[in-house]
Amino acid sequence: MVAAEQALFDAGTSVDALMTRAGQGAGELIWRIGGLTPTLILCGPGNNGGDGYVIAEFLRTKGVRATVAATHPSATHAARNACAAFQGDIIAIADATACPQVVDCVFGSGLSRPVDEPLWSLVCKLVSGARRSFAVDLPSGVDADRAMWLNDALRFDHVIALGAYKYAHLLEPTASDCGTLSLIDIGVDVSRHCVRRLAKPLIAAPDTTSHKYTRGLVAIIAGAMPGAALLAAEAAQATGAGYVKLIGRGAAPANLPAAVVWQSADDGTALAATLADPRIGAVLIGPGLGRDGGVDAVLKVALACPHPLVIDADALHLLAQRGAALSDRAKPVLLTPHHGEFTALVGEMTEACNKAERTRAAARTIGAHLVYKGADSIMAAPDGNCIIADRRCGWLSVAGSGDVLAGAIAARLAAHGDPMNAMAEASWLHDRAARLAGPAFSATRLAA
């Protein structure tokens, strides 16, 4: 964002002009939401405070009783100009009292140290006492890049991002405190950035030339607990796969659905022969696999197969034990770890690095595509491309939901072979299914 703004300045746009653009855009949104609600704008000394003065003047011209509560005198040239242009009342923040609507413009996305405690107490009191609260760019007290609170957490009803979303808007624990998110276009070019927010996918319907193999054959390796593999199979069918095959030792499970094909493979040779089928679009290993009884050899056969491979659950722990480098494999590998599995693969996350950057680094190091699951799910490719799925449905916190996601990813991968799109499509559909299923459901219901 700093580089994108600098490019504007180098092209002749002034800081004052950019501040006016940002403040008026945010002011327009606040006015459309709050109408003539009396509004208190908290302004700090920097350019975020300058945005606040522009917002205050915009609201004042619309007939809003807008008051600025200043924390310090304006300390930048552009902020001083914005302050001088505001024709309303300016008071010290210590003198401010409760107001129906509060706008936080104390500190923006460059904050790297905690806000002084006496000032933070005043900000918290005023924000918490309002019926509606906004933060412009970011809530004060948040580190934009590390997505963490530098002060005690403070929830806002609405956060207005300027130019582009920042990590703290989309990653936990700060994302949950940002309320509704809106983005104001201020003319900066961030189109070349390789991190983006998950969007609703565009999935083409099968056409008249489609058949079960062009829609995707998903092969799922079953293990000690076949129920998990069955969940993944049901999810793969429900996410567009044309053909789902379960491969395992011995006879088929008694509860195998009629639409899922069972193929017995009692040893590594038989499994390798089965996985050599050129019609297979994707192989999934991990759900219910177990970690004993020679399953490491099963994983070795799967890694050697000539197809795109999705590795989940128990297979991730086995992969961590054998060394996770996969960059030499001809076909892509997609890993789907939750926090414990991710830690087993790459070690503990450091405080200095946010979840998205940690996932990108792991994808580069391992040579695989990753979905790092959680309340915010991160999808990353070895080339650095990254998608953040923020505000995931909390109802997904049930046993088996990860098996469902793995099956959905395998189905989308088998359909078109694009790993990033497969992860994105499946993650969006997974979340949407949870919201449709309601607050109490089983993984079977989720798959359906």
C-alpha positions as CSV (number, residue, x, y, z in Angstrom):
1,M,0.0,0.0,0.0
2,V,2.9,2.4,0.8
3,A,4.4,1.6,-2.6
4,A,1.0,2.0,-4.4
5,E,0.5,5.4,-2.8
6,Q,4.1,6.5,-3.6
7,A,3.4,5.7,-7.3
8,L,0.5,8.1,-7.2
9,F,2.6,10.8,-5.6
10,D,5.4,10.2,-8.2
11,A,2.8,10.7,-10.9
12,G,1.8,14.1,-9.6
13,T,-1.0,13.4,-7.1
14,S,-0.5,15.4,-3.9
15,V,-0.9,14.0,-0.4
16,D,-3.7,16.6,0.2
17,A,-5.6,15.4,-2.9
18,L,-5.3,11.7,-1.8
19,M,-6.5,12.6,1.7
20,T,-9.4,14.5,0.3
21,R,-10.3,11.5,-1.9
22,A,-10.1,9.1,1.0
23,G,-11.9,11.3,3.5
24,Q,-14.8,12.3,1.2
25,G,-15.2,8.6,0.1
26,A,-15.4,7.5,3.8
27,G,-17.6,10.5,4.7
28,E,-20.1,9.6,1.9
29,L,-20.4,6.0,3.2
30,I,-20.8,7.2,6.8
31,W,-23.5,9.7,5.8
32,R,-25.4,7.1,3.7
33,I,-25.4,4.7,6.7
34,G,-25.9,7.2,9.6
35,G,-27.8,10.1,7.9
36,L,-28.1,13.1,10.3
37,T,-26.9,11.2,13.4
38,P,-24.8,13.5,15.5
39,T,-21.2,12.3,15.0
40,L,-18.0,12.5,17.0
41,I,-14.8,12.1,14.9
42,L,-11.7,11.1,16.9
43,C,-8.6,12.6,15.1
44,G,-5.0,11.8,15.8
45,P,-1.9,13.8,14.8
46,G,-1.1,12.0,11.5
47,N,-2.7,11.5,8.1
48,N,-5.3,9.2,9.5
49,G,-6.4,12.2,11.6
50,G,-6.3,14.3,8.5
51,D,-8.8,11.9,6.9
52,G,-10.9,12.4,9.9
53,Y,-11.0,16.2,9.5
54,V,-12.0,15.7,5.8
55,I,-14.8,13.3,6.9
56,A,-16.0,15.8,9.6
57,E,-16.2,18.7,7.0
58,F,-18.0,16.4,4.5
59,L,-20.6,15.5,7.2
60,R,-21.0,19.1,8.3
61,T,-21.8,20.2,4.8
62,K,-24.5,17.5,4.7
63,G,-26.1,19.0,7.8
64,V,-24.7,16.5,10.4
65,R,-23.7,17.9,13.8
66,A,-20.1,16.8,13.4
67,T,-17.6,17.4,16.2
68,V,-13.9,16.6,16.1
69,A,-12.2,15.3,19.3
70,A,-8.5,15.8,18.8
71,T,-5.9,13.7,20.6
72,H,-2.9,16.0,19.6
73,P,-2.3,18.9,17.2
74,S,-2.0,17.8,13.6
75,A,1.6,16.9,12.9
76,T,1.8,16.5,9.1
77,H,1.4,19.2,6.4
78,A,-1.7,17.5,4.8
79,A,-3.3,16.9,8.2
80,R,-2.8,20.6,9.2
81,N,-4.4,21.7,5.9
82,A,-7.4,19.4,6.5
83,C,-7.8,20.6,10.1
84,A,-7.7,24.2,8.9
85,A,-10.4,23.5,6.3
86,F,-12.8,22.0,8.9
87,Q,-15.3,24.7,9.9
88,G,-16.9,22.9,12.8
89,D,-16.1,22.4,16.5
90,I,-12.8,20.9,17.6
91,I,-12.4,19.8,21.3
92,A,-9.8,17.9,23.2
93,I,-10.5,14.2,23.4
94,A,-10.4,14.4,27.2
95,D,-13.4,16.8,27.0
96,A,-15.5,14.5,24.7
97,T,-18.7,12.9,26.0
98,A,-20.8,10.1,24.7
99,C,-22.2,10.6,21.1
100,P,-24.6,8.4,19.2
101,Q,-22.1,7.8,16.4
102,V,-18.3,7.8,16.7
103,V,-15.6,7.6,13.9
104,D,-12.1,6.5,14.9
105,C,-9.4,8.3,12.9
106,V,-6.7,8.3,15.7
107,F,-4.1,6.0,14.1
108,G,-4.2,4.2,10.8
109,S,-2.4,1.3,9.2
110,G,1.2,2.3,10.0
111,L,0.9,1.8,13.8
112,S,3.7,-0.4,15.2
113,R,3.5,0.2,19.0
114,P,0.6,0.3,21.5
115,V,-1.4,3.5,21.9
116,D,-0.7,5.1,25.3
117,E,-3.0,3.7,27.9
118,P,-4.7,6.9,29.1
119,L,-5.5,7.8,25.5
120,W,-6.7,4.2,24.7
121,S,-9.0,4.3,27.7
122,L,-10.6,7.4,26.3
123,V,-11.0,5.9,22.8
124,C,-12.5,2.7,24.2
125,K,-15.0,4.6,26.4
126,L,-16.2,6.8,23.5
127,V,-16.4,3.9,21.0
128,S,-18.1,1.6,23.4
129,G,-20.6,4.2,24.4
130,A,-21.8,4.9,20.9
131,R,-24.8,3.3,19.2
132,R,-22.8,3.0,16.0
133,S,-19.0,3.0,15.6
134,F,-16.7,3.3,12.5
135,A,-13.0,3.0,12.1
136,V,-11.3,4.5,9.1
137,D,-8.6,2.4,7.4
138,L,-8.1,0.3,10.6
139,P,-9.2,0.4,14.2
140,S,-6.6,2.3,16.2
141,G,-4.5,-0.1,18.3
142,V,-4.1,-2.7,15.5
143,D,-0.9,-3.7,13.7
144,A,-2.0,-3.9,10.0
145,D,0.6,-6.4,8.8
146,R,0.8,-8.8,11.8
147,A,-3.1,-8.7,12.2
148,M,-2.8,-8.4,15.9
149,W,-4.0,-6.0,18.6
150,L,-1.3,-3.9,20.2
151,N,-3.8,-2.7,22.8
152,D,-6.7,-4.5,24.4
153,A,-9.2,-5.5,21.7
154,L,-12.0,-3.1,20.8
155,R,-14.9,-4.0,18.5
156,F,-16.2,-1.7,15.8
157,D,-19.5,-2.0,13.9
158,H,-18.0,-0.9,10.6
159,V,-14.4,-0.6,9.3
160,I,-13.8,1.4,6.2
161,A,-10.6,0.3,4.4
162,L,-8.9,2.8,2.2
163,G,-7.5,1.7,-1.2
164,A,-7.1,-2.0,-0.3
165,Y,-7.8,-4.4,2.4
166,K,-5.0,-5.0,4.9
167,Y,-4.1,-8.3,6.6
168,A,-5.7,-7.1,9.9
169,H,-9.1,-6.7,8.1
170,L,-9.2,-10.4,7.1
171,L,-7.1,-12.4,9.6
172,E,-7.9,-13.3,13.1
173,P,-7.9,-12.3,15.9
174,T,-8.4,-8.7,14.5
175,A,-10.9,-9.5,11.7
176,S,-13.7,-10.4,14.2
177,D,-13.4,-7.0,15.7
178,C,-13.8,-5.1,12.4
179,G,-17.5,-5.7,12.0
180,T,-18.8,-4.9,8.5
181,L,-16.1,-4.2,6.0
182,S,-16.3,-1.6,3.2
183,L,-13.6,-0.6,0.7
184,I,-13.1,2.9,-0.6
185,D,-11.4,3.3,-3.9
186,I,-8.9,6.1,-3.7
187,G,-7.2,5.5,-7.0
188,V,-4.2,3.4,-6.0
189,D,-3.2,0.5,-8.2
190,V,-3.0,-2.7,-6.2
191,S,-4.0,-5.0,-9.1
192,R,-0.5,-6.7,-9.2
193,H,-0.6,-7.8,-5.6
194,C,-0.6,-11.6,-5.3
195,V,-2.8,-11.8,-2.1
196,R,-6.5,-11.4,-2.6
197,R,-9.8,-12.0,-0.8
198,L,-11.9,-15.1,-1.6
199,A,-14.8,-14.3,-3.9
200,K,-17.8,-16.2,-5.0
201,P,-16.6,-18.6,-7.7
202,L,-17.9,-18.9,-11.2
203,I,-18.4,-22.6,-11.8
204,A,-19.5,-23.7,-15.3
205,A,-22.4,-26.1,-15.7
206,P,-21.7,-29.4,-17.5
207,D,-22.4,-29.1,-21.2
208,T,-23.8,-31.6,-23.7
209,T,-20.4,-33.1,-24.3
210,S,-19.8,-33.8,-20.6
211,H,-19.5,-37.3,-19.2
212,K,-18.4,-38.9,-15.9
213,Y,-14.7,-38.7,-16.8
214,T,-14.6,-35.2,-18.2
215,R,-16.4,-34.0,-15.0
216,G,-13.7,-35.7,-13.0
217,L,-12.9,-39.1,-11.6
218,V,-11.9,-38.8,-7.9
219,A,-10.0,-41.7,-6.3
220,I,-10.1,-41.7,-2.5
221,I,-7.8,-44.0,-0.6
222,A,-9.6,-45.4,2.4
223,G,-7.9,-46.6,5.6
224,A,-8.5,-47.7,9.1
225,M,-11.6,-45.5,9.6
226,P,-13.5,-45.7,6.3
227,G,-16.3,-43.4,7.6
228,A,-14.1,-40.4,7.0
229,A,-13.3,-41.5,3.4
230,L,-17.0,-42.0,2.8
231,L,-17.7,-38.4,4.0
232,A,-15.1,-37.2,1.6
233,A,-16.7,-39.3,-1.2
234,E,-20.1,-37.9,-0.6
235,A,-18.7,-34.3,-0.6
236,A,-16.9,-35.0,-3.9
237,Q,-20.1,-36.2,-5.5
238,A,-22.0,-33.1,-4.2
239,T,-19.3,-30.8,-5.5
240,G,-19.5,-31.9,-9.1
241,A,-17.3,-35.0,-9.5
242,G,-18.6,-37.3,-12.3
243,Y,-17.2,-40.5,-10.7
244,V,-16.0,-41.2,-7.2
245,K,-14.0,-44.4,-6.4
246,L,-13.0,-45.6,-2.9
247,I,-9.9,-47.7,-2.8
248,G,-9.0,-49.9,0.2
249,R,-8.2,-53.2,1.6
250,G,-10.7,-56.1,1.6
251,A,-14.4,-55.9,1.1
252,A,-16.4,-52.7,0.7
253,P,-17.8,-51.0,3.8
254,A,-21.3,-52.1,4.7
255,N,-22.6,-48.6,4.4
256,L,-21.0,-47.8,1.0
257,P,-23.5,-45.6,-1.0
258,A,-24.6,-47.3,-4.2
259,A,-23.2,-44.4,-6.3
260,V,-19.7,-44.8,-4.9
261,V,-17.5,-47.5,-6.5
262,W,-15.3,-49.7,-4.2
263,Q,-12.1,-51.1,-5.6
264,S,-10.1,-53.5,-3.5
265,A,-6.3,-53.0,-3.3
266,D,-4.7,-55.2,-0.6
267,D,-1.1,-54.3,-1.1
268,G,1.1,-51.5,-2.5
269,T,1.4,-53.2,-5.9
270,A,-2.3,-53.4,-6.4
271,L,-2.8,-49.8,-5.2
272,A,-0.1,-48.5,-7.6
273,A,-1.8,-50.4,-10.5
274,T,-5.2,-48.9,-9.5
275,L,-3.8,-45.4,-9.3
276,A,-2.2,-45.8,-12.8
277,D,-5.6,-45.3,-14.4
278,P,-5.1,-42.3,-16.7
279,R,-8.8,-41.4,-16.3
280,I,-8.3,-40.3,-12.7
281,G,-8.5,-36.6,-12.3
282,A,-7.4,-36.3,-8.6
283,V,-6.4,-38.6,-5.8
284,L,-7.2,-38.0,-2.1
285,I,-5.4,-39.6,0.8
286,G,-5.7,-39.0,4.5
287,P,-9.3,-38.9,5.8
288,G,-9.5,-41.9,8.2
289,L,-6.2,-43.3,6.9
290,G,-4.7,-44.0,10.4
291,R,-1.0,-43.8,11.2
292,D,-0.1,-47.4,11.9
293,G,0.0,-50.7,10.0
294,G,2.1,-49.8,7.0
295,V,0.2,-46.7,6.0
296,D,3.5,-44.9,5.4
297,A,4.0,-47.2,2.4
298,V,0.5,-46.3,1.2
299,L,1.4,-42.7,1.3
300,K,4.6,-43.5,-0.7
301,V,2.5,-45.1,-3.4
302,A,0.1,-42.1,-3.5
303,L,3.0,-39.7,-3.8
304,A,4.4,-41.7,-6.8
305,C,1.1,-41.7,-8.7
306,P,0.9,-39.7,-11.9
307,H,-2.1,-37.6,-10.8
308,P,-2.8,-34.4,-8.8
309,L,-2.9,-35.3,-5.2
310,V,-4.8,-34.0,-2.2
311,I,-3.3,-34.8,1.2
312,D,-5.3,-34.4,4.4
313,A,-5.6,-35.5,8.0
314,D,-3.5,-38.5,9.1
315,A,-1.5,-38.4,5.8
316,L,-0.3,-34.9,6.7
317,H,1.3,-36.2,9.9
318,L,2.9,-39.0,8.0
319,L,4.2,-36.5,5.4
320,A,5.7,-34.4,8.2
321,Q,7.6,-37.4,9.6
322,R,9.1,-38.3,6.2
323,G,10.0,-34.7,5.2
324,A,7.5,-32.5,3.4
325,A,9.5,-31.4,0.4
326,L,7.3,-32.1,-2.7
327,S,8.7,-29.7,-5.4
328,D,10.1,-32.6,-7.5
329,R,6.7,-34.1,-8.1
330,A,5.4,-33.7,-11.7
331,K,1.7,-33.2,-10.7
332,P,0.5,-30.7,-8.1
333,V,0.0,-31.6,-4.5
334,L,-2.6,-29.9,-2.3
335,L,-2.2,-30.0,1.5
336,T,-5.2,-29.2,3.8
337,P,-3.8,-28.8,7.3
338,H,-5.5,-27.3,10.4
339,H,-3.3,-25.6,12.9
340,G,-2.0,-28.8,14.6
341,E,-1.2,-30.4,11.2
342,F,0.4,-27.2,9.9
343,T,2.6,-27.0,13.0
344,A,3.7,-30.6,12.5
345,L,4.6,-29.7,8.9
346,V,6.5,-26.5,9.4
347,G,6.8,-25.7,13.1
348,E,5.2,-23.0,15.3
349,M,4.1,-19.7,13.8
350,T,6.1,-16.8,15.0
351,E,4.5,-13.6,16.3
352,A,6.3,-11.5,13.8
353,C,4.7,-13.2,10.8
354,N,0.9,-13.4,10.1
355,K,-0.9,-16.5,9.0
356,A,-1.1,-15.6,5.4
357,E,2.7,-14.9,5.1
358,R,3.4,-18.1,7.1
359,T,1.2,-20.1,4.7
360,R,2.9,-18.6,1.6
361,A,6.3,-19.3,3.0
362,A,5.3,-23.0,3.7
363,A,3.9,-23.4,0.2
364,R,7.2,-22.1,-1.3
365,T,9.4,-24.3,1.0
366,I,7.4,-27.5,0.6
367,G,6.6,-27.0,-3.1
368,A,2.9,-27.6,-2.7
369,H,-0.4,-25.8,-2.6
370,L,-1.8,-25.3,0.9
371,V,-5.1,-24.6,2.5
372,Y,-4.4,-23.6,6.1
373,K,-7.8,-24.1,7.7
374,G,-9.4,-22.2,10.5
375,A,-11.7,-19.3,11.3
376,D,-9.7,-17.6,8.5
377,S,-8.6,-20.1,5.9
378,I,-5.5,-19.3,3.8
379,M,-4.9,-20.8,0.3
380,A,-1.4,-20.4,-1.0
381,A,0.6,-21.6,-4.0
382,P,4.4,-22.2,-4.3
383,D,4.7,-19.1,-6.6
384,G,3.3,-16.8,-3.8
385,N,-0.2,-16.4,-4.9
386,C,-2.6,-16.3,-1.9
387,I,-6.3,-16.2,-1.2
388,I,-7.7,-15.3,2.2
389,A,-11.1,-16.7,3.1
390,D,-12.1,-14.5,6.1
391,R,-15.0,-14.7,8.5
392,R,-15.5,-18.5,7.9
393,C,-18.7,-19.9,9.3
394,G,-18.2,-20.9,13.0
395,W,-20.7,-23.8,12.6
396,L,-18.0,-25.7,10.6
397,S,-16.4,-26.6,14.0
398,V,-17.8,-30.2,13.9
399,A,-16.0,-33.5,13.5
400,G,-15.7,-34.5,9.8
401,S,-16.0,-31.0,8.3
402,G,-12.4,-31.3,7.2
403,D,-13.1,-34.6,5.4
404,V,-15.9,-32.9,3.6
405,L,-13.6,-30.0,2.5
406,A,-11.0,-32.4,1.3
407,G,-13.5,-34.3,-0.8
408,A,-14.8,-31.0,-2.3
409,I,-11.3,-29.9,-3.2
410,A,-10.5,-33.2,-4.9
411,A,-13.7,-32.9,-6.9
412,R,-13.0,-29.4,-8.1
413,L,-9.3,-30.3,-8.9
414,A,-10.5,-33.3,-10.9
415,A,-12.9,-31.1,-12.8
416,H,-10.4,-28.7,-14.2
417,G,-6.9,-29.4,-12.8
418,D,-6.3,-25.8,-11.4
419,P,-5.1,-26.1,-7.8
420,M,-5.8,-22.5,-6.7
421,N,-9.2,-22.4,-8.2
422,A,-10.0,-25.9,-6.7
423,M,-9.1,-24.7,-3.2
424,A,-11.0,-21.4,-3.7
425,E,-14.1,-23.0,-5.1
426,A,-14.3,-25.7,-2.5
427,S,-13.7,-23.3,0.4
428,W,-16.4,-21.0,-0.7
429,L,-18.9,-23.9,-1.3
430,H,-17.9,-25.4,2.1
431,D,-18.7,-22.2,3.9
432,R,-21.9,-21.7,2.0
433,A,-23.1,-25.2,2.7
434,A,-22.5,-24.6,6.4
435,R,-24.6,-21.5,6.4
436,L,-27.4,-23.3,4.6
437,A,-27.3,-26.2,7.0
438,G,-27.8,-24.0,10.0
439,P,-26.1,-23.8,13.4
440,A,-26.3,-27.5,14.4
441,F,-25.5,-30.2,11.8
442,S,-23.4,-33.3,11.3
443,A,-20.7,-33.6,8.6
444,T,-23.0,-35.9,6.7
445,R,-25.6,-33.1,6.6
446,L,-22.9,-30.7,5.5
447,A,-21.8,-32.9,2.6
448,A,-25.4,-33.2,1.5
